[in-house]
Amino acid sequence: MAGKYAIEIFYSQEDEGYIAMVPELPGCSAFGETEEEALKEVKVAIDLWLEIAEKEGREIPKPFGKELLKTFIESRS
């Protein structure tokens, strides 16, 4: 299910590496020394986030990745 959520990756000077975040899943993020490593790690984090949320009976947000991208593109026009 990890591939269905939007992922933002950016370089952090402070951390001297890349941070990958999943805006739709509060607190879901990961770190990597490269973009590829951050992406790999955040996919693991997504799966863990979803697994824990399900066990705790929390609501799991529907993925809106494409809609978020569309909104972003429209806001830049």
C-alpha positions as CSV (number, residue, x, y, z in Angstrom):
1,M,0.0,0.0,0.0
2,A,3.0,2.3,0.4
3,G,3.0,3.2,-3.3
4,K,-0.4,4.8,-3.1
5,Y,0.5,7.8,-0.8
6,A,2.2,11.0,-1.9
7,I,5.8,11.2,-0.7
8,E,7.8,14.4,-0.4
9,I,11.6,14.2,-0.4
10,F,13.9,17.2,0.4
11,Y,17.5,17.8,1.5
12,S,18.1,18.9,5.0
13,Q,21.3,20.9,5.6
14,E,20.8,20.5,9.4
15,D,20.6,16.7,9.1
16,E,23.0,16.5,6.2
17,G,20.7,14.0,4.4
18,Y,17.4,13.6,2.8
19,I,14.0,13.6,4.6
20,A,11.1,11.8,3.1
21,M,7.6,12.7,4.4
22,V,4.1,11.4,3.8
23,P,1.7,14.4,4.3
24,E,-1.4,12.2,4.4
25,L,0.0,10.1,7.3
26,P,0.8,12.4,10.3
27,G,4.2,11.8,11.7
28,C,5.2,9.4,9.0
29,S,8.7,10.3,7.8
30,A,12.2,8.7,7.2
31,F,15.8,9.8,6.7
32,G,18.4,8.7,4.2
33,E,21.9,9.8,3.1
34,T,20.6,9.7,-0.5
35,E,17.2,10.3,-2.0
36,E,16.9,6.6,-2.9
37,E,17.7,5.6,0.7
38,A,15.1,8.0,2.1
39,L,12.5,6.7,-0.4
40,K,13.2,3.1,0.6
41,E,13.0,3.9,4.3
42,V,9.8,5.9,4.0
43,K,8.1,3.0,2.2
44,V,8.9,0.8,5.3
45,A,7.6,3.6,7.5
46,I,4.3,3.8,5.6
47,D,3.8,0.1,6.0
48,L,4.5,0.3,9.7
49,W,2.3,3.4,10.2
50,L,-0.6,1.6,8.5
51,E,-0.1,-1.6,10.5
52,I,0.0,0.2,13.8
53,A,-3.0,2.4,12.9
54,E,-5.0,-0.7,12.0
55,K,-4.0,-2.5,15.3
56,E,-5.0,0.6,17.3
57,G,-8.3,1.0,15.5
58,R,-7.3,4.4,14.1
59,E,-8.8,5.8,10.9
60,I,-6.6,5.2,8.0
61,P,-6.6,8.2,5.5
62,K,-7.4,7.4,1.9
63,P,-4.5,8.1,-0.4
64,F,-5.0,11.4,-2.3
65,G,-1.6,11.5,-4.1
66,K,-2.8,12.4,-7.5
67,E,-5.3,14.9,-6.2
68,L,-2.5,16.6,-4.2
69,L,-0.3,16.8,-7.2
70,K,-3.2,18.2,-9.3
71,T,-3.9,20.9,-6.6
72,F,-0.2,21.8,-6.5
73,I,0.1,22.2,-10.2
74,E,-3.1,24.3,-10.4
75,S,-1.9,26.5,-7.6
76,R,1.3,27.3,-9.6
77,S,-0.6,28.3,-12.7
